[in-house]
Amino acid sequence: MYLLYRHFITGIFLLLFSSLTYAGGMALGSTRIIYPLDAKQTSINITNTDKKVRFLVQSWVDNENDVKVNDFIVTPPLFVSKPESENTLRLIYAGQPLPTDRESLFWLNSKSIPEIERDEIQNKNILQLAILSRIKIFMRPQGLTFKLEDVPDSIEFKSVENNLSIKNPSPYYVTLINIKSGKEDIKSMMLSPLSTINIKTNSNINTNISYQTINDYGATTPIISKQIGK
């Protein structure tokens, strides 16, 4: 007979994967969700690839600041996933009206706890692992005139004293990866719509910069190289 995690467990560790969607037998169907602002709902598949183990799965939504919100109805919020099965999570936005001139960001969280056999926990100290997968939800207004294919090349870079200014003139969230300038590797980052950030750089940076972005399907776009303005 099997028991779920809450019985006779003396320790629980929660492992957090912000960008990974695979969690010890549980896998979300994509690395991000594009939710059209005029859509009534959207959905994502969640699959249990394990041949033997059931998982207790709990899902909820955080806002951009990692605070749990009730703006979304997630169904089912809690369920047991059987071995080698697929379930569907449905998301319905029920919050206040969002901006129509730019995307808004939320996070879908899905926590999976594997079941264990009763015999394995009787008179024993058990360490049970709960795995939390998180993916971005981009709430995308309809009618944005800025073309998605123009976004990667639209990013602007300027050198300001010892800082590198990075501007996203588009109404979309943009994730920059593999950023390099001279001998310096710059940490990957996500730019908010219509925003500018400044990061400190060192003397290894030069007048050229190269980078890639991540598209709606979670794939990397071709390398873009351009000059850093002043």
C-alpha positions in Angstrom: 0.0 0.0 0.0 1.2 3.5 -0.8 1.1 6.6 1.2 1.6 10.2 0.0 4.2 12.4 1.3 2.4 13.8 4.3 2.5 10.6 6.4 5.4 9.8 8.7 7.9 12.1 7.0 10.5 13.7 9.2 12.2 15.9 6.6 11.2 17.5 3.3 13.6 19.3 0.9 12.1 21.5 -1.8 14.3 21.7 -4.9 13.6 24.7 -7.1 14.1 24.7 -10.8 13.2 28.1 -12.4 13.8 27.1 -16.0 13.6 23.4 -16.0 10.3 21.7 -16.6 11.3 18.1 -15.9 10.9 17.1 -12.3 11.8 13.5 -11.3 9.2 11.8 -13.5 7.0 14.8 -14.0 7.3 17.0 -17.1 5.5 20.1 -18.1 4.6 20.3 -21.8 6.5 23.5 -22.6 9.1 26.0 -21.1 6.7 29.0 -21.3 3.1 29.8 -21.8 1.9 32.5 -24.2 -1.6 33.6 -23.0 -3.4 35.9 -25.4 -5.0 38.6 -23.4 -8.4 38.2 -25.1 -8.4 34.4 -24.6 -10.8 32.9 -22.1 -8.3 30.3 -21.0 -5.2 28.4 -21.9 -3.8 25.0 -21.0 -0.6 23.0 -20.6 0.0 19.3 -20.4 1.8 17.7 -17.5 3.1 14.2 -17.9 4.2 11.5 -15.5 6.9 9.5 -17.3 7.7 7.2 -14.4 6.6 3.6 -14.8 5.8 2.9 -11.2 5.5 6.1 -9.1 2.4 8.3 -8.5 2.9 11.9 -7.7 0.9 14.4 -5.8 0.9 17.6 -7.9 0.0 21.0 -6.6 -0.1 24.1 -8.9 -0.5 27.8 -8.4 0.5 31.1 -10.0 2.9 33.8 -8.7 3.2 37.4 -10.0 6.4 38.9 -11.4 7.7 39.5 -7.8 7.3 35.8 -6.9 4.2 36.5 -4.7 1.4 34.0 -4.9 -1.7 35.6 -6.5 -5.4 34.6 -7.0 -5.6 36.2 -10.4 -5.7 32.8 -12.0 -8.0 29.9 -11.6 -5.8 26.8 -12.0 -7.7 23.5 -12.5 -7.1 21.0 -11.1 -5.1 22.8 -8.3 -4.3 19.5 -6.7 -4.4 16.0 -8.1 -2.6 12.6 -8.1 -0.8 11.8 -11.3 -0.7 8.0 -12.1 2.3 6.3 -13.6 2.8 6.9 -17.4 -0.2 9.2 -17.6 -0.9 12.7 -18.9 -3.0 15.4 -17.3 -4.0 18.9 -18.4 -3.7 22.0 -16.3 -6.2 24.7 -17.3 -5.5 28.4 -16.5 -8.2 31.1 -16.5 -7.2 34.7 -15.9 -9.7 36.2 -13.4 -7.8 39.3 -12.2 -7.9 43.0 -12.9 -7.5 44.3 -16.4 -3.8 44.2 -17.5 -1.9 46.7 -19.7 -2.8 46.5 -23.4 0.4 48.2 -24.7 2.8 45.6 -23.4 3.1 42.0 -22.0 2.6 41.1 -18.4 4.5 38.4 -16.6 3.4 35.7 -14.2 4.9 32.3 -13.1 3.2 28.9 -13.2 4.4 26.7 -10.3 3.9 23.0 -10.2 5.1 21.1 -7.2 5.4 17.3 -7.5 5.8 14.9 -4.5 6.4 11.2 -5.1 4.5 8.7 -3.1 6.4 6.1 -1.0 5.5 2.6 0.2 4.3 2.2 3.8 6.9 -0.5 4.5 9.6 2.0 3.5 8.6 4.5 6.2 7.6 2.5 9.2 10.1 3.1 12.1 12.4 4.9 9.8 13.6 8.5 9.2 12.7 9.3 5.6 13.9 12.2 3.5 11.3 13.1 1.0 12.0 15.3 -2.0 9.5 17.7 -3.4 10.3 19.2 -6.8 9.1 22.6 -7.9 9.0 23.4 -11.6 8.4 27.0 -12.7 7.6 28.4 -16.1 6.8 31.9 -17.3 3.3 33.0 -18.3 3.4 35.8 -20.8 0.1 37.7 -20.9 0.1 39.0 -24.5 -2.2 41.8 -25.6 -3.8 41.5 -29.0 -3.0 44.0 -31.7 0.6 44.8 -30.7 2.2 46.4 -33.8 5.8 45.6 -32.9 6.6 42.4 -34.9 8.0 39.5 -32.9 10.6 38.7 -35.5 12.1 42.3 -35.1 12.5 41.9 -31.3 16.0 40.3 -31.1 17.7 42.9 -33.3 15.9 45.8 -31.6 17.9 45.6 -28.3 20.1 48.6 -27.9 23.4 48.8 -26.1 25.2 51.9 -24.9 28.4 52.4 -22.8 27.9 54.8 -20.0 31.1 55.3 -17.9 31.6 51.9 -16.2 28.1 50.7 -17.0 26.5 49.0 -20.0 23.1 50.3 -20.7 20.7 47.8 -22.3 17.4 49.0 -23.7 14.4 46.9 -24.7 12.2 49.2 -26.9 9.7 46.4 -27.6 6.4 45.6 -25.8 7.6 42.0 -25.2 9.7 40.4 -22.4 13.1 39.5 -23.9 15.5 36.9 -22.5 19.1 37.5 -23.5 21.6 34.6 -23.4 25.2 34.0 -24.5 26.0 37.7 -24.1 29.7 38.4 -24.9 31.7 41.6 -25.4 35.5 41.2 -25.9 36.8 38.8 -23.3 33.8 39.3 -21.0 30.9 37.0 -20.7 27.8 38.8 -19.4 25.2 37.0 -17.3 22.0 36.0 -19.0 19.0 38.3 -18.2 15.4 39.0 -18.9 14.4 42.5 -20.0 11.0 43.9 -19.2 9.0 45.5 -22.0 9.9 49.2 -22.8 12.7 49.2 -20.2 16.3 50.1 -19.7 18.8 48.5 -17.3 22.4 49.3 -16.4 24.9 46.7 -15.5 28.5 47.2 -14.3 31.2 46.1 -16.7 35.0 45.8 -16.5 37.9 46.7 -18.9 37.5 43.5 -20.9 34.4 44.9 -22.6 34.9 46.4 -26.1 32.9 48.2 -28.7 31.2 45.1 -30.0 28.7 42.8 -28.4 27.0 39.5 -29.4 24.0 37.8 -27.9 21.1 35.4 -28.6 17.5 35.5 -27.4 14.9 32.8 -26.6 11.7 32.7 -28.7 8.1 31.7 -27.9 9.0 28.0 -28.4 11.9 28.0 -25.9 14.5 27.8 -28.8 17.5 30.1 -29.2 17.6 32.6 -32.0 20.6 33.2 -34.2 23.6 35.1 -32.9 23.4 38.8 -33.3 26.4 41.0 -33.3 26.4 44.8 -33.1 28.3 47.8 -31.9 27.9 49.3 -28.5 26.8 52.9 -28.8 28.1 55.9 -26.7 
